[in-house]
Structure formats: C-alpha cells, structure tokens
C-alpha cells in the first residue's frame, strides 16, 4: 500500500527541524559556509550511491531534467540562507520565517496567474505578518543580539523554496523518478556552490566539534529533500507545503530540549511561530 503524501510531508517537516537544531549546535564552532558545503557533499554522495545501487540512471524526460537542474541551481542559495539565518538569529526564530514558503507560492498565483484572494488567504497573510512581528520584535530593554535585516536570510530561503516546490511538482508530473531527481539536485547544487566559494570571504572552519552535527544536518537535509520530492510526486503542492511548514513546532521543541544552553524560547516567539504556521496553512488551503 502506498504511503500517503501527508505522512511523507510530515516526516519531511521533522527532518528539516533536525537540520536547524543540529546545524545550530555545530555553528558554535564553525560557519554557515562550512555546513552548507558538508550538507551538499553528504547529499550528493549518499543519493548518487543509492541511485547506483537501485539500477542506475533511469530514462527521464529532458524537460523534467532541465527543471530540476534549474531547481538545483537555487538549492545552494536556499541552504546557505537557511544556515546563515540559524547562525544569525537562532533556530527558534529563523525556523518559523523559513516555513512561510507556501505564502509566496500563493502570492505568485494571485499576482502572476490572476487568481483571486479568498477571505481565508487574507486572514492567513495577516496571521503570518503578526507572527513574524512577534518573532522579530525585541523590547528596547533587551540586549541587542541581532539586527532586523538578518531576518532577510530565512525570508529569502522561504521565497526561493516557494518557487522551487511548484517547479518540482511540475517536473515530477512529467517523469516520476524522485530518487534520481533528488540526486540530480545534489550534484548541481554542489557544483554551483563550489563555483561560488572562491567569491565568498567567509572562511571554511573545520572544527572537530562541529563535524558530527554538520554531518547529521547534511543527512537530515538529504532525507528532507528526498521526502519532499517524493511527497510532491504523489500529492499536490497545496497538500504537501503546509505540512512541511509545521517544522517550526519541532524546532521549538528541539530548541527547548537540545539547545537550551544556546537559545531561550520566549512565550512571544512560541506564539509567533504558531501564528506563522496557522497563517501559512490558511493561505495554502484558501489559495
């Protein structure tokens, strides 16, 4: 019996939460650039090994390959922005903002495709905006540990993810080969990131205590992207994206359990995360 897309998407949300929590732990000793490189290496090596042991490269449509190559070129930007957001503002704050990606997909549908905005969509937008304000706002009495523009990193990752999900769904409707396409995303992303590295001033820091968390983050990211692509192959974007977007709930739980020495989750942040998740679900269901 086939596993429902909803179950696969929920597993993906848990995987992405593990990415944020484990990478936050490792970035005590290293940099976002380092974890991005390690995660892309883990992604590429593990999935191409799986492709090799499951029969090799399958016959696929050329158009689908082009779409996934384009998606793969965006993936290193998404990962780098995600990890930079975790490094700059913390997992508990960046996670909810990163999960707003379905909002951007609906926004594109309204502005580009001319679809109408329902009351549920508008209510969802208000809820998302309120949630982001609660997460990012700090009383003047608090020590200034981050700047408002640093939230642009997870927001950019969310915007690009909102674009990539429909692309993947379109390509999978042409050729349903989720494992191969997930592997293709990995090698394209790694190639693009290696080309970008000489242009970046941020150093690679190979600290011993960062390696295990970074490898774990890479494994979780690989599992997450494979699960998302698999879910999009059997379910719609509207069904899959909101369920993937509940990962901040797992991030908040993981932060409280595993990162309490690095981050404190305030009631305001928790309420903001719930507002973002509820708003994202409303936008997706009403779009």
C-alpha positions in Angstrom: 0.0 0.0 0.0 1.3 3.4 -1.0 2.2 5.8 1.8 0.0 9.0 1.7 1.7 12.3 0.7 0.6 13.8 4.0 2.6 11.2 6.0 5.7 11.7 3.8 5.4 15.5 4.2 5.1 15.2 8.0 8.3 13.1 8.0 10.0 15.8 5.9 9.0 18.5 8.4 10.7 16.5 11.2 13.8 16.1 9.0 14.0 19.8 8.4 13.6 20.6 12.1 16.6 18.3 12.8 18.6 20.3 10.2 18.1 23.6 12.1 18.7 22.1 15.5 21.9 20.1 14.6 23.4 22.9 12.5 22.8 25.4 15.3 24.8 23.2 17.6 27.7 22.9 15.1 27.8 26.6 14.3 29.1 27.3 17.8 32.4 26.3 16.4 32.2 26.9 12.6 30.4 28.8 9.9 27.3 28.6 7.6 29.5 28.2 4.6 31.1 25.1 6.1 27.8 23.4 7.0 26.4 24.2 3.5 29.4 22.5 1.8 29.3 19.5 4.1 25.5 19.1 3.7 25.8 19.2 -0.1 28.6 16.7 -0.1 26.5 14.3 2.1 23.5 14.9 -0.2 25.4 14.2 -3.4 27.4 11.2 -2.2 24.6 9.4 -0.4 21.9 9.8 -3.1 24.1 9.0 -6.1 25.2 5.9 -4.2 21.5 5.0 -3.8 20.9 5.6 -7.5 23.8 3.3 -8.4 22.5 0.5 -6.2 18.9 0.8 -7.4 19.6 0.3 -11.1 21.4 3.4 -12.2 20.1 6.5 -14.1 16.5 5.9 -15.2 15.1 7.1 -18.6 13.6 10.5 -17.9 12.1 13.4 -20.0 14.6 16.1 -20.9 12.2 18.9 -19.9 12.0 17.4 -16.4 15.8 17.3 -16.2 16.0 21.0 -17.2 13.5 21.9 -14.5 15.4 20.1 -11.8 18.7 21.5 -12.9 17.2 25.0 -12.5 15.9 24.0 -9.1 19.3 22.6 -8.2 20.9 25.9 -9.0 18.7 27.6 -6.5 19.2 25.0 -3.8 22.6 26.1 -2.5 21.3 29.6 -2.1 18.3 28.2 -0.1 20.7 26.2 2.1 23.2 29.0 2.7 20.4 31.4 3.6 18.8 28.9 5.9 22.0 28.1 7.7 23.0 31.8 7.9 19.6 32.6 9.4 20.1 30.0 12.0 23.6 31.3 12.8 22.5 35.0 12.9 19.1 34.9 14.8 18.9 31.3 16.1 16.9 28.2 15.2 13.8 29.1 17.1 13.4 32.5 15.3 14.6 31.6 11.8 12.6 28.4 11.6 9.1 29.9 11.5 10.1 32.5 9.0 11.7 29.9 6.8 8.5 27.9 6.9 6.5 30.7 5.2 7.3 29.3 1.7 3.7 28.4 0.8 2.7 32.0 1.2 5.0 33.0 -1.6 3.6 30.3 -3.9 0.1 31.6 -3.4 1.3 35.2 -3.9 2.7 34.2 -7.3 -0.6 32.5 -8.2 -2.5 35.7 -7.3 -0.2 38.3 -8.9 1.1 36.3 -11.9 -1.7 33.9 -12.7 -4.5 36.3 -11.8 -6.1 34.0 -9.2 -8.4 35.7 -6.6 -7.7 36.1 -3.0 -10.2 34.5 -0.6 -11.0 35.7 2.9 -9.1 32.7 4.2 -6.0 33.7 2.3 -6.2 37.3 3.5 -6.7 36.1 7.1 -3.6 33.8 6.6 -1.5 36.7 5.4 -2.5 38.8 8.5 -1.6 35.9 10.8 1.8 35.3 9.1 2.6 39.0 9.4 1.6 39.1 13.0 3.7 36.0 13.7 6.8 37.5 12.1 6.4 40.7 14.0 6.1 38.7 17.3 9.2 36.7 16.4 11.4 39.5 15.2 10.4 42.3 17.7 12.5 42.9 20.7 11.9 45.3 23.6 14.4 48.1 23.8 15.4 46.9 27.3 16.8 43.6 25.8 20.4 43.3 24.8 20.7 43.8 21.0 21.9 40.4 19.8 20.6 40.6 16.2 19.6 43.2 13.6 16.3 43.3 11.7 17.9 42.8 8.3 19.4 39.4 9.4 15.8 38.0 9.1 16.1 38.5 5.4 18.2 35.3 5.2 15.4 32.9 6.3 12.9 35.0 4.4 15.0 34.7 1.2 15.2 30.9 1.7 11.4 30.8 2.1 10.9 32.8 -1.0 13.1 30.6 -3.2 11.6 27.4 -1.6 8.1 28.7 -2.5 9.3 29.0 -6.1 11.1 25.6 -6.2 8.2 23.5 -4.9 5.9 24.1 -7.8 8.8 23.5 -10.2 9.5 20.1 -8.7 5.8 19.2 -8.8 5.6 20.1 -12.5 8.7 18.1 -13.4 7.6 15.0 -11.4 4.3 15.0 -13.3 6.4 14.6 -16.5 8.8 11.9 -15.1 8.2 10.3 -11.7 11.7 9.5 -10.6 12.1 11.2 -7.2 15.4 9.4 -6.1 17.2 10.3 -9.3 15.9 13.9 -9.3 16.9 14.4 -5.7 20.4 13.1 -6.6 20.5 15.5 -9.6 19.6 18.4 -7.4 22.5 17.5 -5.1 25.2 17.3 -7.8 24.0 20.5 -9.5 23.9 22.3 -6.1 27.3 21.1 -5.1 28.8 22.2 -8.5 27.3 25.7 -8.2 28.4 26.1 -4.6 32.0 25.1 -5.4 32.0 27.7 -8.1 30.7 30.3 -5.6 33.1 29.5 -2.8 36.2 31.4 -4.2 34.0 34.6 -4.4 33.0 34.3 -0.7 35.1 35.9 2.1 33.6 33.7 4.8 36.1 31.1 5.8 35.7 27.3 6.0 36.3 26.3 9.6 37.0 22.6 10.1 36.5 22.4 13.8 36.4 18.9 15.2 33.3 19.5 17.4 31.3 20.9 14.5 31.8 17.9 12.2 29.3 15.4 13.7 26.5 18.0 14.0 27.2 19.2 10.4 27.2 15.6 9.0 23.9 15.0 10.9 22.5 18.2 9.5 23.5 17.1 6.0 21.9 13.7 6.4 18.7 15.3 7.7 18.7 17.8 4.9 19.2 15.0 2.3 16.4 13.0 3.9 14.1 16.0 3.9 14.6 17.0 0.3 14.1 13.3 -0.8 10.9 13.1 1.2 9.6 16.4 -0.1 10.3 15.4 -3.7 8.7 12.0 -3.1 5.6 13.7 -1.5 5.3 16.1 -4.4 5.3 13.2 -6.7 2.1 11.8 -5.2 0.4 14.9 -3.8 -0.2 18.5 -4.7 1.9 21.5 -3.6 -1.1 22.8 -1.6 -1.3 19.5 0.3 2.5 19.0 0.9 3.8 22.5 1.6 1.7 23.4 4.6 2.6 20.1 6.3 6.3 20.6 5.6 5.8 24.1 7.0 5.0 22.9 10.5 8.7 22.1 11.2 9.0 25.2 13.5 6.9 23.3 16.1 9.6 20.6 16.1 12.3 23.2 16.1 10.9 24.9 19.1 10.7 21.5 20.9 14.2 20.6 19.9 15.5 24.1 21.0 14.0 23.6 24.4 15.4 20.1 24.8 18.8 20.3 23.0 19.7 24.0 22.7 18.6 25.4 26.0 22.2 26.4 26.7 22.4 28.4 23.4 18.8 29.8 23.0 15.9 30.8 25.1 12.5 30.4 23.6 10.2 33.1 24.9 6.4 32.9 25.0 6.3 35.7 22.3 8.5 33.6 20.0 6.3 30.5 20.5 3.1 32.4 19.9 4.6 34.0 16.8 5.6 30.6 15.5 2.1 29.3 15.9 0.7 32.4 14.1 3.0 31.8 11.2 2.1 28.1 10.9 -1.6 28.8 11.2 -1.4 31.6 8.7 0.6 29.5 6.2 -1.9 26.7 6.5 -4.8 29.1 5.9 -3.1 30.6 2.8 -2.4 27.2 1.3 -5.9 25.9 2.0 -7.6 29.1 0.7 -5.3 29.5 -2.4 
